Amino acid sequence: MRIAMVTDYYLPTLGGVQTVIKAHKEELERDGHDVLVFAPLAEPSTDPAVVRLPTARGFAPDGYPFTWTPSAAAACLRDELRSREVDVVHVHTEMFAALAGFEAARALGIPIVQTMHGRIDVYTRSVLPLPSVTTALLAGMHRRRMSHDRARVDSSAPYTRTRTARRMWRLMVSQANHADQVIVPSAHFAEKLLAQGVDTPITVLSNGLEQSVLDDIGNAEARVIRPGEPLQVMWCGRLSPEKRPEVFLDAVGQVPGIVAHLYGDGVSRGAVSRHAAQIADGRVEVHGPVPQSEVLAAMHRAHVLVSSSLDFDNQPMVLLEAIASGLPVVVTDPDLAETLPSGGGIVTPTPDAAGLATVLARLRDDPAQVARLSAAAAAHREQIAQTTHRAALLGVYEAALATVR
């Protein structure tokens, strides 16, 4: 099978979407399939299977290359999909590259699979300047290229009560309903999409880690806290309001005897660095953006990984990487509990800094619990390998192909 992955974000920029696409690509190629990636890029890729879509010059919102113009991207994709005889188009995002993918695939009669990776309603509210204005512009540009008539958003849900949220949910629901099949990595996000009117068949399919990443992680190691050693706590993600790094820092500040390391970059990096500097004894280090290899190495030095986001994340890849290394995970969002292996992670009693501090203090004082959590995480390693989920992914592609046969 020849599959085209179409995305608004790809390597070398960092993020969960990029990591998932890389995992899909590597595992499908290992199984004998051809995979092409189409994305805006700051410069051409050295990988011949990665094709640069028309990209704006001097405009990279939040540091990401931006597809421009949509018409040029659609024309490029029509030519490429036709000449390369692509069987399935798999779209991973919701901006102009994605819309160009839909337009080109429909023109050629190629089935479309859409993965819904995350909550762009929360992302746009947290990151974009003047979200009441910018979301209106985004939704308007999206609607010009894809009808929103099939989106009937329920405004009674807690997450759709604002006008800006409803705009983004209409965008998400519309795009899902224009696909032939939809993939969602978590049940909690799938339930929201169904509640908001997605009628395209949805498959809940966990993300997975490709073999090269598992090789880089190496063996899952039991975490041991030696007498007198501080609890080593790790945080990794986009430094942005929706990820709530300040909640993590507030919790660390309340618990002596722990040392924290943050990895990532984003609009909140300056504020995070200033906040970290105020914590006594230099117990927090903000490392900024680093290669994935450094993140994986840091996981082996840590005793626990913390995710402090709430009502945003779908299935963060960093949680899977931590589990594969045998690193216990603490989450503040109850929805993320479905990602945690039984006995291999903890959901805080409350999502605030006090709830997180309570858990961190307990782990600091109970090295045996850290060891038990670590062993349970390591035992789950096989379940998060991309190989485990490859057949289900191919099954979604076959279901999409069946709609045009």
MIVEX-955866 format. One record per residue (C-alpha): z, x, y; residue number from 1. Coordinates in Angstrom, 3 decimals, decimal comma. Layout:
! MIVEX-955866
- up_east_north_seq
- Z_X_Y_NUM
...
END
This chain:
! MIVEX-955866
- up_east_north_seq
- 0,000_0,000_0,000_1
- -0,694_1,158_3,537_2
- 1,985_0,128_6,027_3
- 1,992_0,451_9,805_4
- 5,404_0,683_11,459_5
- 5,171_-0,356_15,115_6
- 8,078_0,451_17,419_7
- 9,002_0,977_21,059_8
- 11,419_3,790_20,081_9
- 10,861_6,721_17,763_10
- 11,823_10,320_17,207_11
- 12,671_12,671_18,803_12
- 14,682_10,127_20,829_13
- 17,925_9,195_19,110_14
- 19,005_5,767_17,918_15
- 19,488_3,485_14,960_16
- 15,978_2,004_15,062_17
- 14,435_5,467_14,919_18
- 16,673_6,426_12,004_19
- 15,833_3,289_10,024_20
- 12,081_3,778_10,474_21
- 12,332_7,394_9,370_22
- 14,258_6,277_6,270_23
- 11,676_3,599_5,432_24
- 8,810_6,023_5,956_25
- 10,227_8,790_3,805_26
- 11,246_6,567_0,902_27
- 7,984_4,595_0,856_28
- 5,983_7,825_0,911_29
- 8,074_9,159_-1,978_30
- 7,006_6,030_-3,860_31
- 3,320_6,739_-3,230_32
- 2,631_4,465_-0,251_33
- 0,978_5,470_3,009_34
- 3,062_4,889_6,140_35
- 1,876_5,206_9,734_36
- 4,179_5,001_12,749_37
- 2,809_3,752_16,079_38
- 5,018_4,312_19,127_39
- 5,047_5,471_22,734_40
- 5,809_9,188_22,812_41
- 6,559_11,638_25,580_42
- 4,059_13,964_23,907_43
- 1,911_13,874_20,751_44
- 3,733_14,282_17,451_45
- 3,154_17,154_15,045_46
- 3,236_14,583_12,231_47
- -0,321_13,236_11,728_48
- 1,151_9,964_10,438_49
- 2,807_9,323_13,831_50
- 0,306_7,904_16,330_51
- 1,012_7,920_20,060_52
- 0,429_4,594_21,794_53
- -0,548_4,543_25,480_54
- 2,591_5,698_27,288_55
- 3,674_5,331_30,914_56
- 3,893_8,501_32,988_57
- 7,091_9,125_34,886_58
- 8,767_5,944_33,676_59
- 11,256_6,178_30,809_60
- 13,964_3,489_31,056_61
- 17,263_4,685_29,558_62
- 15,435_7,882_28,569_63
- 12,917_6,247_26,230_64
- 9,117_6,578_26,584_65
- 7,594_3,225_27,566_66
- 4,426_1,623_26,199_67
- 1,932_0,931_28,976_68
- -0,300_-0,915_29,371_69
- 0,182_-3,666_26,756_70
- -3,549_-4,362_26,696_71
- -4,384_-0,716_26,131_72
- -1,776_-0,499_23,367_73
- -3,188_-3,602_21,649_74
- -6,721_-2,197_21,829_75
- -5,529_1,124_20,408_76
- -3,753_-0,634_17,575_77
- -6,727_-2,862_16,739_78
- -8,921_0,207_16,344_79
- -6,351_2,157_14,360_80
- -5,312_-0,678_12,031_81
- -8,949_-1,480_11,275_82
- -10,120_2,084_10,731_83
- -7,090_3,005_8,608_84
- -7,309_-0,212_6,545_85
- -3,675_-1,141_7,013_86
- -2,283_-3,799_4,656_87
- 0,953_-4,784_6,439_88
- 2,250_-4,338_9,966_89
- 6,029_-3,896_10,173_90
- 7,355_-4,359_13,716_91
- 10,808_-3,049_14,648_92
- 11,322_-3,813_18,336_93
- 10,693_-6,496_20,973_94
- 8,941_-4,811_23,892_95
- 5,310_-3,951_24,608_96
- 4,572_-1,813_21,551_97
- 5,870_-4,651_19,394_98
- 3,821_-7,253_21,253_99
- 0,740_-5,080_20,915_100
- 1,414_-4,860_17,191_101
- 1,535_-8,641_16,906_102
- -1,632_-9,073_18,951_103
- -3,614_-6,501_16,978_104
- -2,408_-7,673_13,566_105
- -3,189_-11,307_14,313_106
- -6,678_-10,395_15,552_107
- -7,361_-8,616_12,256_108
- -5,633_-11,111_9,949_109
- -2,999_-8,581_8,829_110
- 0,418_-10,003_7,869_111
- 3,415_-9,124_10,033_112
- 6,978_-8,290_9,032_113
- 9,580_-8,182_11,820_114
- 12,924_-6,426_11,487_115
- 15,533_-7,756_13,902_116
- 17,640_-4,676_14,525_117
- 20,093_-5,842_17,140_118
- 21,340_-7,927_20,003_119
- 19,074_-7,245_22,956_120
- 20,932_-9,949_24,873_121
- 24,012_-7,708_24,897_122
- 22,046_-4,507_25,432_123
- 20,169_-5,788_28,488_124
- 23,342_-7,247_29,990_125
- 25,161_-3,948_29,574_126
- 22,466_-1,418_30,457_127
- 19,869_-2,898_32,797_128
- 20,480_-2,966_36,547_129
- 20,739_-6,484_37,984_130
- 20,410_-8,151_34,554_131
- 19,941_-11,611_36,067_132
- 16,743_-10,311_37,661_133
- 15,526_-7,755_35,127_134
- 15,953_-10,045_32,116_135
- 13,899_-12,682_33,921_136
- 11,149_-10,115_34,470_137
- 11,278_-8,934_30,855_138
- 11,246_-12,460_29,469_139
- 8,373_-13,407_31,758_140
- 6,263_-10,416_30,705_141
- 7,051_-11,105_27,062_142
- 6,145_-14,779_27,415_143
- 2,771_-13,890_28,966_144
- 1,776_-12,197_25,708_145
- 3,677_-14,341_23,200_146
- 4,515_-18,026_23,503_147
- 8,182_-19,000_23,658_148
- 7,443_-22,617_22,747_149
- 8,964_-22,228_19,284_150
- 12,360_-21,145_20,618_151
- 14,977_-23,848_21,120_152
- 18,158_-21,935_21,843_153
- 21,497_-23,690_21,304_154
- 23,454_-23,095_24,504_155
- 26,756_-24,185_22,945_156
- 27,172_-20,919_21,026_157
- 29,602_-18,436_22,631_158
- 26,862_-15,811_22,853_159
- 24,265_-18,095_24,553_160
- 26,323_-19,619_27,341_161
- 24,782_-17,567_30,150_162
- 21,257_-17,921_31,430_163
- 20,504_-14,228_30,889_164
- 21,681_-14,424_27,265_165
- 19,522_-17,490_26,593_166
- 16,464_-15,705_27,996_167
- 16,882_-12,858_25,544_168
- 17,650_-15,154_22,620_169
- 14,459_-17,128_23,315_170
- 12,604_-13,840_23,272_171
- 14,164_-12,777_19,956_172
- 13,720_-16,171_18,286_173
- 10,132_-16,486_19,492_174
- 9,179_-13,099_18,131_175
- 10,833_-13,777_14,782_176
- 9,009_-17,103_14,516_177
- 5,631_-15,457_15,137_178
- 6,118_-13,141_12,134_179
- 5,314_-13,932_8,494_180
- 8,582_-12,470_7,193_181
- 11,779_-11,363_8,915_182
- 14,212_-8,665_7,768_183
- 17,793_-8,554_9,057_184
- 20,178_-5,783_7,919_185
- 23,309_-7,934_8,100_186
- 24,309_-11,449_7,128_187
- 26,219_-12,070_10,364_188
- 23,120_-11,491_12,508_189
- 20,939_-13,511_10,135_190
- 23,313_-16,448_10,507_191
- 22,969_-16,312_14,292_192
- 19,181_-16,180_14,101_193
- 19,095_-19,179_11,771_194
- 21,492_-21,080_14,034_195
- 19,193_-20,422_16,986_196
- 16,131_-21,817_15,262_197
- 14,358_-19,027_13,403_198
- 12,271_-20,774_10,743_199
- 10,392_-17,751_9,395_200
- 11,706_-16,693_5,966_201
- 14,591_-14,253_6,477_202
- 15,645_-11,543_4,038_203
- 19,013_-9,873_4,515_204
- 18,288_-6,295_3,492_205
- 20,717_-3,478_4,120_206
- 19,534_-0,339_5,820_207
- 19,648_2,802_3,718_208
- 19,662_6,579_3,975_209
- 16,660_8,586_2,901_210
- 16,981_11,418_0,414_211
- 16,558_14,157_3,016_212
- 19,562_12,846_4,961_213
- 21,631_12,533_1,792_214
- 20,688_16,134_1,012_215
- 21,734_17,200_4,515_216
- 25,043_15,367_4,139_217
- 25,692_17,098_0,846_218
- 28,455_16,044_-1,488_219
- 30,916_13,368_-0,474_220
- 34,219_15,158_0,006_221
- 37,736_13,763_-0,194_222
- 39,483_13,997_3,180_223
- 42,764_15,882_3,081_224
- 45,141_16,051_6,037_225
- 47,283_19,134_5,685_226
- 50,916_19,233_6,827_227
- 51,104_19,605_10,591_228
- 47,368_19,017_11,049_229
- 46,331_16,399_13,653_230
- 44,213_13,455_12,571_231
- 40,606_14,337_13,410_232
- 38,872_11,212_14,727_233
- 35,136_10,969_15,380_234
- 33,076_8,559_17,508_235
- 29,279_8,636_17,516_236
- 26,804_6,414_19,315_237
- 25,185_5,523_22,590_238
- 27,592_6,075_25,486_239
- 27,026_2,658_26,958_240
- 29,207_-0,360_27,825_241
- 28,183_-2,440_24,806_242
- 29,516_0,318_22,515_243
- 32,905_0,254_24,324_244
- 33,695_3,999_24,252_245
- 36,447_3,345_26,809_246
- 38,318_1,231_24,231_247
- 38,218_4,192_21,874_248
- 39,490_6,555_24,565_249
- 42,269_4,178_25,581_250
- 43,407_4,012_21,961_251
- 43,340_7,787_21,582_252
- 45,398_8,113_24,742_253
- 48,093_5,908_23,197_254
- 48,437_7,926_19,980_255
- 49,681_11,514_20,141_256
- 48,946_13,745_17,194_257
- 45,244_12,971_16,971_258
- 42,180_14,856_18,214_259
- 38,991_12,993_19,101_260
- 35,337_14,059_19,259_261
- 32,605_11,919_20,825_262
- 28,897_12,460_20,132_263
- 26,105_10,746_22,032_264
- 24,555_10,137_25,400_265
- 23,877_7,189_27,670_266
- 24,524_5,528_30,984_267
- 28,309_5,816_30,578_268
- 28,441_9,524_29,830_269
- 29,832_10,499_33,228_270
- 32,539_7,840_33,139_271
- 33,405_8,722_29,532_272
- 33,730_12,424_30,376_273
- 36,025_11,660_33,308_274
- 38,133_9,323_31,191_275
- 38,384_11,906_28,410_276
- 39,518_14,589_30,868_277
- 42,507_12,444_31,835_278
- 43,922_12,386_28,298_279
- 46,731_14,879_27,976_280
- 46,581_18,132_26,050_281
- 42,803_18,270_25,900_282
- 42,767_16,083_22,796_283
- 39,272_14,692_23,460_284
- 35,974_16,554_23,476_285
- 32,737_14,875_24,605_286
- 29,888_16,732_22,913_287
- 26,989_14,772_24,386_288
- 23,658_14,377_22,562_289
- 23,301_16,643_19,542_290
- 20,836_16,815_16,619_291
- 21,559_14,665_13,592_292
- 22,380_17,789_11,592_293
- 25,322_18,493_13,916_294
- 26,582_14,932_13,608_295
- 26,466_15,163_9,815_296
- 28,296_18,499_9,876_297
- 30,948_17,011_12,178_298
- 31,507_14,201_9,691_299
- 32,720_16,723_7,133_300
- 35,261_18,078_9,614_301
- 36,563_14,624_10,576_302
- 39,185_12,519_8,809_303
- 37,959_9,134_10,089_304
- 35,032_7,623_12,030_305
- 35,632_4,868_14,581_306
- 33,188_2,196_15,746_307
- 34,522_0,456_18,856_308
- 31,619_-1,919_19,616_309
- 32,213_-5,670_19,546_310
- 29,750_-8,543_19,144_311
- 26,784_-6,207_19,441_312
- 25,995_-3,997_16,476_313
- 24,034_-5,244_13,497_314
- 24,496_-2,447_10,940_315
- 24,946_0,948_12,613_316
- 23,333_3,756_10,677_317
- 26,178_6,087_11,608_318
- 28,498_3,962_9,455_319
- 26,225_4,500_6,455_320
- 26,104_8,242_7,122_321
- 29,878_8,370_7,292_322
- 30,285_6,454_4,040_323
- 27,798_8,761_2,308_324
- 29,888_11,755_3,338_325
- 33,106_10,147_2,104_326
- 34,397_9,613_5,638_327
- 36,621_6,524_6,087_328
- 35,459_4,083_8,773_329
- 37,498_2,019_11,219_330
- 35,721_-0,848_13,028_331
- 36,969_-3,132_15,788_332
- 34,329_-5,822_15,145_333
- 35,132_-8,115_12,173_334
- 31,392_-8,773_11,721_335
- 30,923_-5,150_10,659_336
- 33,314_-5,572_7,737_337
- 30,374_-6,475_5,498_338
- 29,068_-2,913_5,895_339
- 32,328_-1,336_4,711_340
- 32,833_-0,600_1,010_341
- 35,838_-2,208_-0,598_342
- 38,825_-0,001_0,133_343
- 36,709_2,427_2,160_344
- 37,279_1,138_5,662_345
- 39,573_-0,805_7,958_346
- 39,025_-3,614_10,465_347
- 41,538_-3,396_13,306_348
- 43,949_-6,336_13,646_349
- 42,673_-6,950_17,179_350
- 39,488_-5,594_18,792_351
- 41,249_-4,056_21,791_352
- 42,641_-0,568_22,308_353
- 46,089_-1,644_21,128_354
- 44,717_-2,847_17,792_355
- 42,753_0,363_17,299_356
- 45,746_2,497_18,297_357
- 47,865_0,731_15,688_358
- 45,439_1,684_12,922_359
- 45,017_5,268_14,120_360
- 48,782_5,775_14,271_361
- 49,147_4,423_10,743_362
- 46,459_6,774_9,411_363
- 48,018_9,713_11,262_364
- 51,315_9,028_9,521_365
- 49,872_8,305_6,061_366
- 47,576_11,090_4,817_367
- 47,580_9,486_1,376_368
- 45,895_6,381_2,770_369
- 43,195_8,519_4,358_370
- 42,568_10,130_0,961_371
- 42,340_6,712_-0,751_372
- 39,914_5,385_1,858_373
- 37,833_8,520_1,528_374
- 37,570_8,226_-2,250_375
- 36,466_4,578_-1,976_376
- 33,808_5,463_0,610_377
- 32,442_8,268_-1,556_378
- 32,214_5,962_-4,571_379
- 29,886_3,672_-2,557_380
- 27,369_6,405_-1,762_381
- 24,652_5,237_-4,166_382
- 24,662_1,728_-2,681_383
- 23,569_2,967_0,731_384
- 20,675_5,123_-0,475_385
- 17,275_3,890_0,704_386
- 16,076_4,188_-2,891_387
- 18,421_1,340_-3,808_388
- 16,711_-0,981_-1,302_389
- 13,080_0,124_-1,682_390
- 12,089_-2,574_-4,190_391
- 13,457_-5,330_-1,968_392
- 11,549_-3,954_1,029_393
- 8,326_-3,900_-0,957_394
- 9,097_-7,452_-2,080_395
- 9,152_-8,575_1,560_396
- 5,789_-6,889_2,134_397
- 4,338_-8,643_-0,920_398
- 5,653_-11,989_0,341_399
- 3,976_-11,362_3,706_400
- 0,698_-10,425_2,001_401
- 0,826_-13,647_0,005_402
- 0,542_-15,635_3,248_403
- -2,951_-14,301_3,964_404
- -4,387_-14,087_0,447_405
END
